[in-house]
Amino acid sequence: MRRWGDVHAGGESCAHAGEGVTLEQLHHCLSVLITLSIETVTRDMIQKTWQEIEFRLDVSRATNGAHIEMY
């Protein structure tokens, strides 16, 4: 997993985000981190998430929508 210090913007590490890093550099760091995070999502992860959603909807239907806890 990558962290701020692993991403570089304009020659500066994002680990120093509070130390004079411009908004453009911060934007770049965030963009890189988000892209890297999204690239780690696998088809299997998406399928399991969808199965969990379907299961919760089935439970809701079976209980006539009595209560679903969202978190």
PDB file of N, H, CA, C and O in Angstrom:
ATOM      1  N   MET A   1       0.846  -1.180   0.000  1.00  0.00           N
ATOM      2  CA  MET A   1       0.000   0.000   0.000  1.00  0.00           C
ATOM      3  C   MET A   1       0.887   1.238   0.000  1.00  0.00           C
ATOM      4  O   MET A   1       1.850   1.326   0.762  1.00  0.00           O
ATOM      5  N   ARG A   2       0.557   2.176  -0.850  1.00  0.00           N
ATOM      6  H   ARG A   2      -0.224   2.105  -1.470  1.00  0.00           H
ATOM      7  CA  ARG A   2       1.353   3.394  -0.924  1.00  0.00           C
ATOM      8  C   ARG A   2       0.850   4.425   0.074  1.00  0.00           C
ATOM      9  O   ARG A   2      -0.334   4.478   0.410  1.00  0.00           O
ATOM     10  N   ARG A   3       1.792   5.242   0.538  1.00  0.00           N
ATOM     11  H   ARG A   3       2.753   5.200   0.265  1.00  0.00           H
ATOM     12  CA  ARG A   3       1.458   6.299   1.487  1.00  0.00           C
ATOM     13  C   ARG A   3       1.945   7.628   0.902  1.00  0.00           C
ATOM     14  O   ARG A   3       2.571   7.672  -0.157  1.00  0.00           O
ATOM     15  N   TRP A   4       1.637   8.701   1.623  1.00  0.00           N
ATOM     16  H   TRP A   4       1.128   8.665   2.483  1.00  0.00           H
ATOM     17  CA  TRP A   4       2.048  10.028   1.163  1.00  0.00           C
ATOM     18  C   TRP A   4       3.523  10.068   0.765  1.00  0.00           C
ATOM     19  O   TRP A   4       3.872  10.614  -0.282  1.00  0.00           O
ATOM     20  N   GLY A   5       4.370   9.499   1.585  1.00  0.00           N
ATOM     21  H   GLY A   5       4.086   9.056   2.435  1.00  0.00           H
ATOM     22  CA  GLY A   5       5.801   9.569   1.330  1.00  0.00           C
ATOM     23  C   GLY A   5       6.248   8.825   0.090  1.00  0.00           C
ATOM     24  O   GLY A   5       7.349   9.051  -0.411  1.00  0.00           O
ATOM     25  N   ASP A   6       5.388   7.922  -0.417  1.00  0.00           N
ATOM     26  H   ASP A   6       4.494   7.738  -0.010  1.00  0.00           H
ATOM     27  CA  ASP A   6       5.734   7.148  -1.601  1.00  0.00           C
ATOM     28  C   ASP A   6       5.412   7.881  -2.894  1.00  0.00           C
ATOM     29  O   ASP A   6       5.840   7.452  -3.965  1.00  0.00           O
ATOM     30  N   VAL A   7       4.667   8.979  -2.815  1.00  0.00           N
ATOM     31  H   VAL A   7       4.319   9.327  -1.944  1.00  0.00           H
ATOM     32  CA  VAL A   7       4.248   9.715  -4.005  1.00  0.00           C
ATOM     33  C   VAL A   7       5.042  11.010  -4.077  1.00  0.00           C
ATOM     34  O   VAL A   7       5.227  11.694  -3.070  1.00  0.00           O
ATOM     35  N   HIS A   8       5.501  11.335  -5.257  1.00  0.00           N
ATOM     36  H   HIS A   8       5.351  10.779  -6.075  1.00  0.00           H
ATOM     37  CA  HIS A   8       6.308  12.538  -5.435  1.00  0.00           C
ATOM     38  C   HIS A   8       5.601  13.504  -6.370  1.00  0.00           C
ATOM     39  O   HIS A   8       5.022  13.096  -7.377  1.00  0.00           O
ATOM     40  N   ALA A   9       5.650  14.771  -6.036  1.00  0.00           N
ATOM     41  H   ALA A   9       6.120  15.102  -5.218  1.00  0.00           H
ATOM     42  CA  ALA A   9       5.046  15.817  -6.853  1.00  0.00           C
ATOM     43  C   ALA A   9       6.067  16.921  -7.054  1.00  0.00           C
ATOM     44  O   ALA A   9       6.455  17.599  -6.102  1.00  0.00           O
ATOM     45  N   GLY A  10       6.491  17.096  -8.262  1.00  0.00           N
ATOM     46  H   GLY A  10       6.177  16.545  -9.035  1.00  0.00           H
ATOM     47  CA  GLY A  10       7.448  18.155  -8.553  1.00  0.00           C
ATOM     48  C   GLY A  10       8.743  18.004  -7.789  1.00  0.00           C
ATOM     49  O   GLY A  10       9.324  19.001  -7.361  1.00  0.00           O
ATOM     50  N   GLY A  11       9.208  16.784  -7.608  1.00  0.00           N
ATOM     51  H   GLY A  11       8.736  15.974  -7.956  1.00  0.00           H
ATOM     52  CA  GLY A  11      10.461  16.529  -6.920  1.00  0.00           C
ATOM     53  C   GLY A  11      10.342  16.468  -5.417  1.00  0.00           C
ATOM     54  O   GLY A  11      11.299  16.091  -4.739  1.00  0.00           O
ATOM     55  N   GLU A  12       9.184  16.833  -4.873  1.00  0.00           N
ATOM     56  H   GLU A  12       8.407  17.139  -5.424  1.00  0.00           H
ATOM     57  CA  GLU A  12       8.979  16.820  -3.430  1.00  0.00           C
ATOM     58  C   GLU A  12       8.090  15.642  -3.050  1.00  0.00           C
ATOM     59  O   GLU A  12       7.142  15.312  -3.762  1.00  0.00           O
ATOM     60  N   SER A  13       8.398  15.027  -1.949  1.00  0.00           N
ATOM     61  H   SER A  13       9.168  15.295  -1.371  1.00  0.00           H
ATOM     62  CA  SER A  13       7.568  13.935  -1.448  1.00  0.00           C
ATOM     63  C   SER A  13       6.292  14.505  -0.860  1.00  0.00           C
ATOM     64  O   SER A  13       6.295  15.581  -0.261  1.00  0.00           O
ATOM     65  N   CYS A  14       5.210  13.778  -1.035  1.00  0.00           N
ATOM     66  H   CYS A  14       5.209  12.904  -1.522  1.00  0.00           H
ATOM     67  CA  CYS A  14       3.934  14.207  -0.455  1.00  0.00           C
ATOM     68  C   CYS A  14       3.930  14.049   1.056  1.00  0.00           C
ATOM     69  O   CYS A  14       2.980  14.478   1.710  1.00  0.00           O
ATOM     70  N   ALA A  15       4.950  13.456   1.620  1.00  0.00           N
ATOM     71  H   ALA A  15       5.722  13.108   1.089  1.00  0.00           H
ATOM     72  CA  ALA A  15       5.037  13.312   3.067  1.00  0.00           C
ATOM     73  C   ALA A  15       5.156  14.681   3.722  1.00  0.00           C
ATOM     74  O   ALA A  15       4.867  14.828   4.909  1.00  0.00           O
ATOM     75  N   HIS A  16       5.578  15.677   2.963  1.00  0.00           N
ATOM     76  H   HIS A  16       5.813  15.558   1.999  1.00  0.00           H
ATOM     77  CA  HIS A  16       5.760  17.021   3.494  1.00  0.00           C
ATOM     78  C   HIS A  16       4.610  17.936   3.075  1.00  0.00           C
ATOM     79  O   HIS A  16       4.808  19.126   2.831  1.00  0.00           O
ATOM     80  N   ALA A  17       3.396  17.360   2.995  1.00  0.00           N
ATOM     81  H   ALA A  17       3.235  16.393   3.193  1.00  0.00           H
ATOM     82  CA  ALA A  17       2.242  18.098   2.476  1.00  0.00           C
ATOM     83  C   ALA A  17       1.948  19.365   3.266  1.00  0.00           C
ATOM     84  O   ALA A  17       1.464  20.338   2.688  1.00  0.00           O
ATOM     85  N   GLY A  18       2.217  19.389   4.544  1.00  0.00           N
ATOM     86  H   GLY A  18       2.610  18.599   5.014  1.00  0.00           H
ATOM     87  CA  GLY A  18       1.923  20.571   5.334  1.00  0.00           C
ATOM     88  C   GLY A  18       3.049  21.574   5.366  1.00  0.00           C
ATOM     89  O   GLY A  18       2.944  22.602   6.034  1.00  0.00           O
ATOM     90  N   GLU A  19       4.129  21.295   4.655  1.00  0.00           N
ATOM     91  H   GLU A  19       4.215  20.459   4.112  1.00  0.00           H
ATOM     92  CA  GLU A  19       5.316  22.135   4.736  1.00  0.00           C
ATOM     93  C   GLU A  19       5.574  22.862   3.420  1.00  0.00           C
ATOM     94  O   GLU A  19       6.588  22.623   2.765  1.00  0.00           O
ATOM     95  N   GLY A  20       4.663  23.745   3.036  1.00  0.00           N
ATOM     96  H   GLY A  20       3.839  23.939   3.569  1.00  0.00           H
ATOM     97  CA  GLY A  20       4.877  24.578   1.865  1.00  0.00           C
ATOM     98  C   GLY A  20       4.564  23.915   0.532  1.00  0.00           C
ATOM     99  O   GLY A  20       5.011  24.402  -0.507  1.00  0.00           O
ATOM    100  N   VAL A  21       3.825  22.837   0.528  1.00  0.00           N
ATOM    101  H   VAL A  21       3.462  22.441   1.372  1.00  0.00           H
ATOM    102  CA  VAL A  21       3.433  22.201  -0.721  1.00  0.00           C
ATOM    103  C   VAL A  21       2.256  22.977  -1.289  1.00  0.00           C
ATOM    104  O   VAL A  21       1.318  23.318  -0.567  1.00  0.00           O
ATOM    105  N   THR A  22       2.311  23.252  -2.582  1.00  0.00           N
ATOM    106  H   THR A  22       3.072  22.975  -3.168  1.00  0.00           H
ATOM    107  CA  THR A  22       1.242  24.020  -3.214  1.00  0.00           C
ATOM    108  C   THR A  22      -0.009  23.166  -3.387  1.00  0.00           C
ATOM    109  O   THR A  22       0.038  21.939  -3.301  1.00  0.00           O
ATOM    110  N   LEU A  23      -1.117  23.839  -3.632  1.00  0.00           N
ATOM    111  H   LEU A  23      -1.155  24.836  -3.703  1.00  0.00           H
ATOM    112  CA  LEU A  23      -2.362  23.117  -3.880  1.00  0.00           C
ATOM    113  C   LEU A  23      -2.249  22.231  -5.112  1.00  0.00           C
ATOM    114  O   LEU A  23      -2.829  21.146  -5.152  1.00  0.00           O
ATOM    115  N   GLU A  24      -1.513  22.682  -6.108  1.00  0.00           N
ATOM    116  H   GLU A  24      -1.043  23.564  -6.075  1.00  0.00           H
ATOM    117  CA  GLU A  24      -1.328  21.882  -7.318  1.00  0.00           C
ATOM    118  C   GLU A  24      -0.582  20.588  -6.997  1.00  0.00           C
ATOM    119  O   GLU A  24      -0.928  19.523  -7.510  1.00  0.00           O
ATOM    120  N   GLN A  25       0.438  20.683  -6.150  1.00  0.00           N
ATOM    121  H   GLN A  25       0.718  21.548  -5.733  1.00  0.00           H
ATOM    122  CA  GLN A  25       1.197  19.492  -5.758  1.00  0.00           C
ATOM    123  C   GLN A  25       0.323  18.559  -4.924  1.00  0.00           C
ATOM    124  O   GLN A  25       0.366  17.341  -5.100  1.00  0.00           O
ATOM    125  N   LEU A  26      -0.462  19.125  -4.023  1.00  0.00           N
ATOM    126  H   LEU A  26      -0.497  20.115  -3.880  1.00  0.00           H
ATOM    127  CA  LEU A  26      -1.359  18.323  -3.208  1.00  0.00           C
ATOM    128  C   LEU A  26      -2.392  17.634  -4.091  1.00  0.00           C
ATOM    129  O   LEU A  26      -2.694  16.457  -3.893  1.00  0.00           O
ATOM    130  N   HIS A  27      -2.929  18.358  -5.059  1.00  0.00           N
ATOM    131  H   HIS A  27      -2.683  19.313  -5.220  1.00  0.00           H
ATOM    132  CA  HIS A  27      -3.889  17.785  -6.000  1.00  0.00           C
ATOM    133  C   HIS A  27      -3.252  16.630  -6.756  1.00  0.00           C
ATOM    134  O   HIS A  27      -3.871  15.581  -6.935  1.00  0.00           O
ATOM    135  N   HIS A  28      -2.029  16.821  -7.195  1.00  0.00           N
ATOM    136  H   HIS A  28      -1.526  17.673  -7.050  1.00  0.00           H
ATOM    137  CA  HIS A  28      -1.318  15.758  -7.912  1.00  0.00           C
ATOM    138  C   HIS A  28      -1.134  14.538  -7.012  1.00  0.00           C
ATOM    139  O   HIS A  28      -1.370  13.408  -7.439  1.00  0.00           O
ATOM    140  N   CYS A  29      -0.717  14.763  -5.778  1.00  0.00           N
ATOM    141  H   CYS A  29      -0.525  15.681  -5.432  1.00  0.00           H
ATOM    142  CA  CYS A  29      -0.512  13.652  -4.842  1.00  0.00           C
ATOM    143  C   CYS A  29      -1.804  12.878  -4.633  1.00  0.00           C
ATOM    144  O   CYS A  29      -1.819  11.648  -4.686  1.00  0.00           O
ATOM    145  N   LEU A  30      -2.879  13.602  -4.398  1.00  0.00           N
ATOM    146  H   LEU A  30      -2.867  14.601  -4.356  1.00  0.00           H
ATOM    147  CA  LEU A  30      -4.159  12.938  -4.191  1.00  0.00           C
ATOM    148  C   LEU A  30      -4.597  12.175  -5.428  1.00  0.00           C
ATOM    149  O   LEU A  30      -5.105  11.058  -5.324  1.00  0.00           O
ATOM    150  N   SER A  31      -4.405  12.768  -6.594  1.00  0.00           N
ATOM    151  H   SER A  31      -3.993  13.675  -6.679  1.00  0.00           H
ATOM    152  CA  SER A  31      -4.774  12.095  -7.841  1.00  0.00           C
ATOM    153  C   SER A  31      -4.004  10.799  -8.014  1.00  0.00           C
ATOM    154  O   SER A  31      -4.575   9.777  -8.395  1.00  0.00           O
ATOM    155  N   VAL A  32      -2.716  10.839  -7.736  1.00  0.00           N
ATOM    156  H   VAL A  32      -2.252  11.669  -7.427  1.00  0.00           H
ATOM    157  CA  VAL A  32      -1.882   9.650  -7.862  1.00  0.00           C
ATOM    158  C   VAL A  32      -2.320   8.585  -6.861  1.00  0.00           C
ATOM    159  O   VAL A  32      -2.458   7.416  -7.222  1.00  0.00           O
ATOM    160  N   LEU A  33      -2.539   8.974  -5.616  1.00  0.00           N
ATOM    161  H   LEU A  33      -2.427   9.923  -5.322  1.00  0.00           H
ATOM    162  CA  LEU A  33      -2.947   8.012  -4.592  1.00  0.00           C
ATOM    163  C   LEU A  33      -4.303   7.393  -4.905  1.00  0.00           C
ATOM    164  O   LEU A  33      -4.487   6.188  -4.729  1.00  0.00           O
ATOM    165  N   ILE A  34      -5.255   8.200  -5.368  1.00  0.00           N
ATOM    166  H   ILE A  34      -5.106   9.178  -5.511  1.00  0.00           H
ATOM    167  CA  ILE A  34      -6.575   7.667  -5.722  1.00  0.00           C
ATOM    168  C   ILE A  34      -6.465   6.701  -6.892  1.00  0.00           C
ATOM    169  O   ILE A  34      -7.074   5.632  -6.879  1.00  0.00           O
ATOM    170  N   THR A  35      -5.692   7.076  -7.902  1.00  0.00           N
ATOM    171  H   THR A  35      -5.197   7.945  -7.912  1.00  0.00           H
ATOM    172  CA  THR A  35      -5.511   6.201  -9.063  1.00  0.00           C
ATOM    173  C   THR A  35      -4.870   4.891  -8.655  1.00  0.00           C
ATOM    174  O   THR A  35      -5.316   3.827  -9.084  1.00  0.00           O
ATOM    175  N   LEU A  36      -3.838   4.947  -7.837  1.00  0.00           N
ATOM    176  H   LEU A  36      -3.476   5.811  -7.489  1.00  0.00           H
ATOM    177  CA  LEU A  36      -3.176   3.725  -7.384  1.00  0.00           C
ATOM    178  C   LEU A  36      -4.119   2.852  -6.572  1.00  0.00           C
ATOM    179  O   LEU A  36      -4.082   1.627  -6.680  1.00  0.00           O
ATOM    180  N   SER A  37      -4.959   3.472  -5.764  1.00  0.00           N
ATOM    181  H   SER A  37      -4.989   4.468  -5.676  1.00  0.00           H
ATOM    182  CA  SER A  37      -5.914   2.709  -4.955  1.00  0.00           C
ATOM    183  C   SER A  37      -6.941   2.018  -5.837  1.00  0.00           C
ATOM    184  O   SER A  37      -7.262   0.849  -5.623  1.00  0.00           O
ATOM    185  N   ILE A  38      -7.455   2.734  -6.826  1.00  0.00           N
ATOM    186  H   ILE A  38      -7.194   3.683  -7.000  1.00  0.00           H
ATOM    187  CA  ILE A  38      -8.459   2.163  -7.721  1.00  0.00           C
ATOM    188  C   ILE A  38      -7.864   1.003  -8.520  1.00  0.00           C
ATOM    189  O   ILE A  38      -8.551   0.020  -8.796  1.00  0.00           O
ATOM    190  N   GLU A  39      -6.605   1.118  -8.885  1.00  0.00           N
ATOM    191  H   GLU A  39      -6.047   1.917  -8.661  1.00  0.00           H
ATOM    192  CA  GLU A  39      -5.952   0.055  -9.650  1.00  0.00           C
ATOM    193  C   GLU A  39      -5.811  -1.240  -8.862  1.00  0.00           C
ATOM    194  O   GLU A  39      -5.603  -2.300  -9.453  1.00  0.00           O
ATOM    195  N   THR A  40      -5.919  -1.171  -7.531  1.00  0.00           N
ATOM    196  H   THR A  40      -6.088  -0.310  -7.052  1.00  0.00           H
ATOM    197  CA  THR A  40      -5.780  -2.380  -6.720  1.00  0.00           C
ATOM    198  C   THR A  40      -7.087  -3.157  -6.595  1.00  0.00           C
ATOM    199  O   THR A  40      -7.093  -4.282  -6.095  1.00  0.00           O
ATOM    200  N   VAL A  41      -8.206  -2.561  -7.049  1.00  0.00           N
ATOM    201  H   VAL A  41      -8.201  -1.647  -7.455  1.00  0.00           H
ATOM    202  CA  VAL A  41      -9.504  -3.228  -6.957  1.00  0.00           C
ATOM    203  C   VAL A  41      -9.574  -4.311  -8.037  1.00  0.00           C
ATOM    204  O   VAL A  41      -9.352  -4.047  -9.219  1.00  0.00           O
ATOM    205  N   THR A  42      -9.885  -5.522  -7.606  1.00  0.00           N
ATOM    206  H   THR A  42     -10.066  -5.736  -6.646  1.00  0.00           H
ATOM    207  CA  THR A  42      -9.959  -6.641  -8.548  1.00  0.00           C
ATOM    208  C   THR A  42     -11.415  -6.957  -8.886  1.00  0.00           C
ATOM    209  O   THR A  42     -12.340  -6.524  -8.198  1.00  0.00           O
ATOM    210  N   ARG A  43     -11.589  -7.709  -9.941  1.00  0.00           N
ATOM    211  H   ARG A  43     -10.837  -8.061 -10.499  1.00  0.00           H
ATOM    212  CA  ARG A  43     -12.918  -8.163 -10.340  1.00  0.00           C
ATOM    213  C   ARG A  43     -13.569  -8.958  -9.204  1.00  0.00           C
ATOM    214  O   ARG A  43     -14.763  -8.817  -8.943  1.00  0.00           O
ATOM    215  N   ASP A  44     -12.778  -9.785  -8.538  1.00  0.00           N
ATOM    216  H   ASP A  44     -11.808  -9.899  -8.750  1.00  0.00           H
ATOM    217  CA  ASP A  44     -13.293 -10.593  -7.436  1.00  0.00           C
ATOM    218  C   ASP A  44     -13.814  -9.710  -6.301  1.00  0.00           C
ATOM    219  O   ASP A  44     -14.849 -10.016  -5.708  1.00  0.00           O
ATOM    220  N   MET A  45     -13.121  -8.637  -5.998  1.00  0.00           N
ATOM    221  H   MET A  45     -12.281  -8.388  -6.480  1.00  0.00           H
ATOM    222  CA  MET A  45     -13.565  -7.721  -4.943  1.00  0.00           C
ATOM    223  C   MET A  45     -14.913  -7.101  -5.302  1.00  0.00           C
ATOM    224  O   MET A  45     -15.791  -6.985  -4.448  1.00  0.00           O
ATOM    225  N   ILE A  46     -15.077  -6.705  -6.552  1.00  0.00           N
ATOM    226  H   ILE A  46     -14.363  -6.799  -7.246  1.00  0.00           H
ATOM    227  CA  ILE A  46     -16.328  -6.098  -7.000  1.00  0.00           C
ATOM    228  C   ILE A  46     -17.455  -7.126  -6.945  1.00  0.00           C
ATOM    229  O   ILE A  46     -18.561  -6.812  -6.505  1.00  0.00           O
ATOM    230  N   GLN A  47     -17.178  -8.355  -7.392  1.00  0.00           N
ATOM    231  H   GLN A  47     -16.280  -8.610  -7.750  1.00  0.00           H
ATOM    232  CA  GLN A  47     -18.198  -9.400  -7.365  1.00  0.00           C
ATOM    233  C   GLN A  47     -18.631  -9.726  -5.943  1.00  0.00           C
ATOM    234  O   GLN A  47     -19.823  -9.896  -5.687  1.00  0.00           O
ATOM    235  N   LYS A  48     -17.686  -9.814  -5.017  1.00  0.00           N
ATOM    236  H   LYS A  48     -16.717  -9.676  -5.225  1.00  0.00           H
ATOM    237  CA  LYS A  48     -18.032 -10.104  -3.622  1.00  0.00           C
ATOM    238  C   LYS A  48     -18.839  -8.965  -3.007  1.00  0.00           C
ATOM    239  O   LYS A  48     -19.762  -9.208  -2.229  1.00  0.00           O
ATOM    240  N   THR A  49     -18.501  -7.738  -3.346  1.00  0.00           N
ATOM    241  H   THR A  49     -17.752  -7.540  -3.978  1.00  0.00           H
ATOM    242  CA  THR A  49     -19.254  -6.591  -2.844  1.00  0.00           C
ATOM    243  C   THR A  49     -20.687  -6.635  -3.358  1.00  0.00           C
ATOM    244  O   THR A  49     -21.631  -6.408  -2.602  1.00  0.00           O
ATOM    245  N   TRP A  50     -20.847  -6.926  -4.644  1.00  0.00           N
ATOM    246  H   TRP A  50     -20.080  -7.110  -5.259  1.00  0.00           H
ATOM    247  CA  TRP A  50     -22.182  -7.008  -5.225  1.00  0.00           C
ATOM    248  C   TRP A  50     -22.985  -8.133  -4.569  1.00  0.00           C
ATOM    249  O   TRP A  50     -24.174  -7.964  -4.298  1.00  0.00           O
ATOM    250  N   GLN A  51     -22.353  -9.269  -4.315  1.00  0.00           N
ATOM    251  H   GLN A  51     -21.387  -9.406  -4.535  1.00  0.00           H
ATOM    252  CA  GLN A  51     -23.031 -10.382  -3.646  1.00  0.00           C
ATOM    253  C   GLN A  51     -23.502  -9.969  -2.246  1.00  0.00           C
ATOM    254  O   GLN A  51     -24.599 -10.339  -1.826  1.00  0.00           O
ATOM    255  N   GLU A  52     -22.692  -9.219  -1.541  1.00  0.00           N
ATOM    256  H   GLU A  52     -21.802  -8.918  -1.882  1.00  0.00           H
ATOM    257  CA  GLU A  52     -23.063  -8.746  -0.208  1.00  0.00           C
ATOM    258  C   GLU A  52     -24.263  -7.802  -0.286  1.00  0.00           C
ATOM    259  O   GLU A  52     -25.169  -7.878   0.544  1.00  0.00           O
ATOM    260  N   ILE A  53     -24.272  -6.919  -1.274  1.00  0.00           N
ATOM    261  H   ILE A  53     -23.536  -6.857  -1.949  1.00  0.00           H
ATOM    262  CA  ILE A  53     -25.403  -6.006  -1.454  1.00  0.00           C
ATOM    263  C   ILE A  53     -26.669  -6.798  -1.758  1.00  0.00           C
ATOM    264  O   ILE A  53     -27.727  -6.527  -1.190  1.00  0.00           O
ATOM    265  N   GLU A  54     -26.561  -7.784  -2.662  1.00  0.00           N
ATOM    266  H   GLU A  54     -25.702  -8.004  -3.124  1.00  0.00           H
ATOM    267  CA  GLU A  54     -27.718  -8.614  -2.996  1.00  0.00           C
ATOM    268  C   GLU A  54     -28.233  -9.349  -1.759  1.00  0.00           C
ATOM    269  O   GLU A  54     -29.443  -9.437  -1.547  1.00  0.00           O
ATOM    270  N   PHE A  55     -27.324  -9.875  -0.948  1.00  0.00           N
ATOM    271  H   PHE A  55     -26.341  -9.804  -1.120  1.00  0.00           H
ATOM    272  CA  PHE A  55     -27.721 -10.582   0.268  1.00  0.00           C
ATOM    273  C   PHE A  55     -28.498  -9.662   1.199  1.00  0.00           C
ATOM    274  O   PHE A  55     -29.547 -10.040   1.721  1.00  0.00           O
ATOM    275  N   ARG A  56     -27.983  -8.457   1.405  1.00  0.00           N
ATOM    276  H   ARG A  56     -27.131  -8.150   0.981  1.00  0.00           H
ATOM    277  CA  ARG A  56     -28.651  -7.513   2.299  1.00  0.00           C
ATOM    278  C   ARG A  56     -30.017  -7.104   1.763  1.00  0.00           C
ATOM    279  O   ARG A  56     -30.957  -6.920   2.536  1.00  0.00           O
ATOM    280  N   LEU A  57     -30.135  -6.961   0.444  1.00  0.00           N
ATOM    281  H   LEU A  57     -29.371  -7.111  -0.184  1.00  0.00           H
ATOM    282  CA  LEU A  57     -31.439  -6.649  -0.142  1.00  0.00           C
ATOM    283  C   LEU A  57     -32.406  -7.811   0.036  1.00  0.00           C
ATOM    284  O   LEU A  57     -33.589  -7.594   0.297  1.00  0.00           O
ATOM    285  N   ASP A  58     -31.920  -9.043  -0.103  1.00  0.00           N
ATOM    286  H   ASP A  58     -30.959  -9.220  -0.316  1.00  0.00           H
ATOM    287  CA  ASP A  58     -32.761 -10.222   0.117  1.00  0.00           C
ATOM    288  C   ASP A  58     -33.257 -10.270   1.559  1.00  0.00           C
ATOM    289  O   ASP A  58     -34.427 -10.563   1.805  1.00  0.00           O
ATOM    290  N   VAL A  59     -32.380  -9.986   2.503  1.00  0.00           N
ATOM    291  H   VAL A  59     -31.429  -9.748   2.304  1.00  0.00           H
ATOM    292  CA  VAL A  59     -32.776  -9.967   3.910  1.00  0.00           C
ATOM    293  C   VAL A  59     -33.823  -8.886   4.132  1.00  0.00           C
ATOM    294  O   VAL A  59     -34.796  -9.100   4.855  1.00  0.00           O
ATOM    295  N   SER A  60     -33.631  -7.749   3.527  1.00  0.00           N
ATOM    296  H   SER A  60     -32.840  -7.575   2.940  1.00  0.00           H
ATOM    297  CA  SER A  60     -34.590  -6.657   3.671  1.00  0.00           C
ATOM    298  C   SER A  60     -35.953  -7.052   3.120  1.00  0.00           C
ATOM    299  O   SER A  60     -36.981  -6.786   3.742  1.00  0.00           O
ATOM    300  N   ARG A  61     -35.958  -7.687   1.953  1.00  0.00           N
ATOM    301  H   ARG A  61     -35.123  -7.904   1.448  1.00  0.00           H
ATOM    302  CA  ARG A  61     -37.221  -8.134   1.366  1.00  0.00           C
ATOM    303  C   ARG A  61     -37.894  -9.178   2.251  1.00  0.00           C
ATOM    304  O   ARG A  61     -39.112  -9.154   2.428  1.00  0.00           O
ATOM    305  N   ALA A  62     -37.103 -10.094   2.807  1.00  0.00           N
ATOM    306  H   ALA A  62     -36.113 -10.113   2.664  1.00  0.00           H
ATOM    307  CA  ALA A  62     -37.651 -11.163   3.643  1.00  0.00           C
ATOM    308  C   ALA A  62     -38.259 -10.621   4.931  1.00  0.00           C
ATOM    309  O   ALA A  62     -39.197 -11.209   5.470  1.00  0.00           O
ATOM    310  N   THR A  63     -37.738  -9.517   5.422  1.00  0.00           N
ATOM    311  H   THR A  63     -36.976  -9.039   4.984  1.00  0.00           H
ATOM    312  CA  THR A  63     -38.255  -8.928   6.663  1.00  0.00           C
ATOM    313  C   THR A  63     -39.191  -7.758   6.363  1.00  0.00           C
ATOM    314  O   THR A  63     -39.500  -6.951   7.240  1.00  0.00           O
ATOM    315  N   ASN A  64     -39.629  -7.683   5.125  1.00  0.00           N
ATOM    316  H   ASN A  64     -39.378  -8.338   4.412  1.00  0.00           H
ATOM    317  CA  ASN A  64     -40.517  -6.588   4.688  1.00  0.00           C
ATOM    318  C   ASN A  64     -39.910  -5.219   4.954  1.00  0.00           C
ATOM    319  O   ASN A  64     -40.618  -4.262   5.269  1.00  0.00           O
ATOM    320  N   GLY A  65     -38.589  -5.138   4.823  1.00  0.00           N
ATOM    321  H   GLY A  65     -38.015  -5.915   4.567  1.00  0.00           H
ATOM    322  CA  GLY A  65     -37.913  -3.852   4.990  1.00  0.00           C
ATOM    323  C   GLY A  65     -37.968  -3.314   6.401  1.00  0.00           C
ATOM    324  O   GLY A  65     -37.897  -2.103   6.610  1.00  0.00           O
ATOM    325  N   ALA A  66     -38.096  -4.213   7.385  1.00  0.00           N
ATOM    326  H   ALA A  66     -38.154  -5.197   7.215  1.00  0.00           H
ATOM    327  CA  ALA A  66     -38.237  -3.782   8.769  1.00  0.00           C
ATOM    328  C   ALA A  66     -37.088  -2.883   9.207  1.00  0.00           C
ATOM    329  O   ALA A  66     -37.312  -1.848   9.834  1.00  0.00           O
ATOM    330  N   HIS A  67     -35.881  -3.268   8.884  1.00  0.00           N
ATOM    331  H   HIS A  67     -35.699  -4.110   8.374  1.00  0.00           H
ATOM    332  CA  HIS A  67     -34.735  -2.450   9.288  1.00  0.00           C
ATOM    333  C   HIS A  67     -33.486  -2.920   8.556  1.00  0.00           C
ATOM    334  O   HIS A  67     -33.187  -4.113   8.521  1.00  0.00           O
ATOM    335  N   ILE A  68     -32.774  -1.988   7.982  1.00  0.00           N
ATOM    336  H   ILE A  68     -33.017  -1.018   8.010  1.00  0.00           H
ATOM    337  CA  ILE A  68     -31.452  -2.271   7.416  1.00  0.00           C
ATOM    338  C   ILE A  68     -30.505  -1.276   8.049  1.00  0.00           C
ATOM    339  O   ILE A  68     -30.748  -0.070   8.018  1.00  0.00           O
ATOM    340  N   GLU A  69     -29.435  -1.776   8.618  1.00  0.00           N
ATOM    341  H   GLU A  69     -29.238  -2.756   8.642  1.00  0.00           H
ATOM    342  CA  GLU A  69     -28.447  -0.896   9.236  1.00  0.00           C
ATOM    343  C   GLU A  69     -27.419  -0.511   8.185  1.00  0.00           C
ATOM    344  O   GLU A  69     -26.749  -1.371   7.614  1.00  0.00           O
ATOM    345  N   MET A  70     -27.300   0.770   7.936  1.00  0.00           N
ATOM    346  H   MET A  70     -27.844   1.470   8.399  1.00  0.00           H
ATOM    347  CA  MET A  70     -26.335   1.284   6.971  1.00  0.00           C
ATOM    348  C   MET A  70     -25.134   1.820   7.735  1.00  0.00           C
ATOM    349  O   MET A  70     -25.285   2.580   8.692  1.00  0.00           O
ATOM    350  N   TYR A  71     -23.970   1.431   7.319  1.00  0.00           N
ATOM    351  H   TYR A  71     -23.847   0.814   6.542  1.00  0.00           H
ATOM    352  CA  TYR A  71     -22.751   1.917   7.967  1.00  0.00           C
ATOM    353  C   TYR A  71     -21.639   2.021   6.986  1.00  0.00           C
ATOM    354  O   TYR A  71     -20.531   2.414   7.348  1.00  0.00           O
TER     355      TYR A  71
END
